[in-house]
Amino acid sequence: MSALFKNRDLVIPGEVLYEGRIRTGDNTYRTQGKVSATRIGLVDYNQNMVSVIALEAGFNPLVGDLVIGEVIDIGLGSWTVDIDAASKAVLNVPDAIDVPFRTDIVMPDILDIGDTIVAKIVDMDRRRTPILSILGRGLGKIKDGFIIRLTPSKIPRLIGKKGSMVNMILKETGCRIAIGQNGRILIHGKTREQEETVVRVIEKIDREAHISGLTNRVQRYLKKLKEKK
């Protein structure tokens, strides 16, 4: 049993990462006792598991994901929401206002085309269409702040282990941040300066997500930005 690369080495699809028994993580597959990569990215050997952190990858929606999306259509009893996935998502009236649909409900009064929402994926239908809900704390129509985008595969780096990275950013900037697993990030601070600091930090994470020691570099970067004020 052996690892064939060093942690955080760049790998390409088809390269063998590990020979022997080990759990397979994201962007890997097993065949004939060997684990190989399915995407270009950085190999990660961690806790008896091998996975690949994809450098560029689209959003693969899963039940439980928090997402930020835009309403693009209104139907009978539901809204169609773009969440940057292969399929558009659906938000049904009961999952928006917690009451059954009635024909007298004026849908645009609740959510109109062009509105942006923070939602949770609560189900996937037979066609793999994500079903959303905005019932719950922190969910619903976005009224304040602004949105930037990050490659979805880099979202775990922004969050950090047990939320270490994002909690550090929250503490140092005083901003509120909602992170969609689909790569859309809502930022709301008391001042424009606070918000711009968060944007700069996220841009740094986007550039350097593949390099080890990211948390320490971001911490030093935040300190440097503070000293310039």
C-alpha positions in Angstrom: 0.0 0.0 0.0 1.5 3.3 -1.0 0.8 6.9 -2.1 2.3 7.7 -5.4 2.4 11.5 -5.0 3.1 14.0 -2.3 0.2 15.8 -0.7 -1.0 18.7 -2.9 0.9 17.5 -6.0 -0.9 18.4 -9.2 -2.5 15.4 -10.9 -4.4 14.8 -14.1 -7.4 12.5 -15.0 -6.4 8.9 -15.1 -3.2 9.1 -13.0 -2.9 6.5 -10.3 -2.8 8.1 -6.9 -2.7 5.2 -4.5 -2.1 1.4 -4.7 -3.8 -0.7 -2.0 -6.8 -0.3 0.4 -7.9 3.2 1.1 -11.2 5.1 1.0 -11.9 7.1 -2.2 -12.9 10.7 -1.9 -14.0 13.4 -4.3 -12.9 13.2 -7.9 -11.4 9.7 -7.6 -12.3 6.2 -8.6 -11.0 2.7 -7.8 -10.2 -0.1 -10.3 -8.1 -3.2 -9.8 -6.9 -2.2 -6.4 -5.7 1.2 -7.5 -7.2 4.7 -7.0 -7.1 7.2 -9.9 -8.0 10.8 -10.5 -11.1 11.9 -12.5 -10.2 15.6 -12.6 -7.2 17.8 -12.8 -6.4 19.1 -9.4 -4.4 18.7 -6.2 -4.2 15.2 -4.6 -5.1 15.1 -0.9 -4.2 12.2 1.4 -6.1 12.6 4.6 -7.4 10.3 7.3 -7.2 7.1 5.3 -8.8 8.7 2.3 -7.5 10.0 -1.0 -9.3 12.7 -2.9 -8.5 15.4 -5.5 -9.3 19.1 -5.0 -10.4 20.1 -8.5 -8.8 23.3 -9.8 -11.7 24.1 -12.1 -15.1 22.3 -11.7 -18.7 23.1 -12.1 -21.3 22.9 -9.4 -22.7 19.5 -8.7 -25.8 20.0 -6.5 -26.4 17.8 -3.5 -29.3 17.7 -1.0 -28.3 19.9 2.0 -26.3 22.4 0.0 -26.7 26.1 0.7 -27.0 27.9 -2.6 -27.5 31.5 -3.9 -29.6 31.8 -7.0 -31.6 34.1 -9.2 -35.3 33.7 -10.0 -35.6 33.4 -13.8 -39.2 32.3 -14.3 -42.5 32.0 -12.6 -44.9 29.1 -13.1 -48.1 27.8 -11.6 -47.2 27.4 -7.9 -43.4 27.5 -8.4 -40.4 29.6 -9.3 -37.5 28.5 -11.5 -34.1 29.5 -10.1 -30.7 29.6 -11.7 -28.1 28.2 -9.3 -25.3 27.6 -11.9 -26.0 23.9 -12.1 -26.6 21.8 -15.2 -30.4 21.9 -14.3 -32.3 24.9 -13.1 -33.7 24.6 -9.6 -37.4 24.7 -8.5 -38.8 26.5 -5.5 -42.4 25.5 -4.8 -44.8 27.8 -2.9 -45.0 25.6 0.3 -41.2 25.7 0.5 -41.3 29.5 0.2 -44.1 30.7 2.4 -45.1 27.5 4.3 -48.6 27.3 3.0 -50.2 25.2 0.2 -50.5 26.8 -3.2 -53.8 28.7 -4.0 -54.7 30.3 -7.2 -55.3 33.6 -5.5 -51.6 33.9 -4.5 -49.9 36.6 -6.4 -46.5 35.0 -7.1 -44.5 38.1 -8.1 -45.5 39.7 -4.8 -43.5 37.0 -3.0 -40.6 36.6 -5.5 -40.3 38.2 -8.9 -38.1 37.5 -11.8 -34.6 38.9 -11.1 -34.8 38.5 -7.4 -31.9 36.7 -5.7 -32.4 34.2 -2.9 -30.4 32.3 -0.4 -31.9 28.8 -0.3 -31.2 25.2 0.7 -31.5 22.2 -1.6 -34.0 19.9 0.2 -34.6 17.3 -2.5 -33.8 16.1 -6.0 -36.6 14.9 -8.3 -36.4 12.0 -10.7 -34.8 14.2 -13.4 -32.1 15.3 -10.9 -33.8 18.8 -10.7 -32.8 20.5 -7.4 -35.8 21.3 -5.2 -35.2 24.4 -3.0 -36.5 25.8 0.3 -36.2 29.3 1.7 -37.8 28.3 5.0 -35.3 28.7 7.8 -32.9 31.1 9.4 -30.7 33.0 7.0 -32.7 31.9 4.0 -34.9 34.0 1.7 -34.9 37.0 -0.6 -31.7 39.0 -0.5 -32.3 42.7 0.2 -28.8 44.0 1.2 -25.2 43.4 0.3 -23.7 42.2 -3.0 -22.6 39.0 -4.6 -19.3 37.8 -5.9 -18.3 34.5 -7.4 -15.7 31.9 -6.6 -15.0 28.6 -8.5 -17.3 26.1 -6.7 -14.4 23.6 -6.2 -12.6 26.3 -4.1 -15.5 26.9 -1.7 -14.1 24.4 0.8 -10.8 26.4 0.9 -12.8 29.6 1.7 -14.7 27.8 4.5 -11.6 26.0 5.9 -11.5 23.1 8.3 -14.4 23.4 10.7 -15.0 26.9 9.4 -11.6 28.2 10.4 -11.0 30.3 7.4 -14.4 32.0 7.1 -14.6 32.6 10.8 -11.3 34.3 10.7 -12.5 36.6 7.9 -15.7 37.3 9.7 -13.8 38.2 12.9 -11.2 40.5 11.2 -13.6 42.3 8.9 -16.9 42.5 10.8 -18.9 41.5 7.6 -21.7 39.0 7.3 -21.0 36.4 4.6 -23.3 33.8 3.1 -21.4 31.2 1.1 -23.3 29.2 -1.5 -21.9 25.8 -2.4 -22.5 26.9 -6.0 -19.8 29.5 -5.8 -21.9 32.6 -5.2 -21.0 34.5 -2.1 -23.1 37.2 -0.4 -21.2 39.9 1.4 -22.7 42.5 3.7 -20.7 44.9 5.8 -21.3 48.1 7.8 -19.0 50.0 5.5 -17.8 49.7 1.9 -14.3 49.4 3.1 -15.1 46.3 5.1 -16.7 44.7 2.1 -13.8 45.5 -0.2 -11.4 43.8 2.3 -13.5 40.6 2.1 -13.5 40.8 -1.7 -9.7 41.1 -1.8 -9.3 38.2 0.6 -11.6 36.0 -1.5 -9.7 37.0 -4.7 -6.5 35.9 -2.9 -8.0 32.5 -2.0 -9.2 32.1 -5.6 -5.6 32.7 -6.9 -3.8 30.6 -4.2 -6.3 27.8 -3.2 -3.9 25.2 -4.6 -0.9 26.3 -2.5 -0.4 24.9 1.0 -0.3 27.2 4.0 -3.2 29.3 2.7 -4.7 30.1 6.2 -1.5 31.7 7.4 -1.0 33.7 4.3 -4.6 35.0 4.5 -4.1 35.9 8.1 -0.9 37.9 7.3 -2.7 39.5 4.3 -5.6 40.6 6.5 -3.1 42.2 9.0 -1.4 44.0 6.1 -4.7 45.4 4.8 -5.5 46.6 8.3 -2.2 48.4 8.7 -2.8 50.3 5.5 -6.0 51.8 6.8 
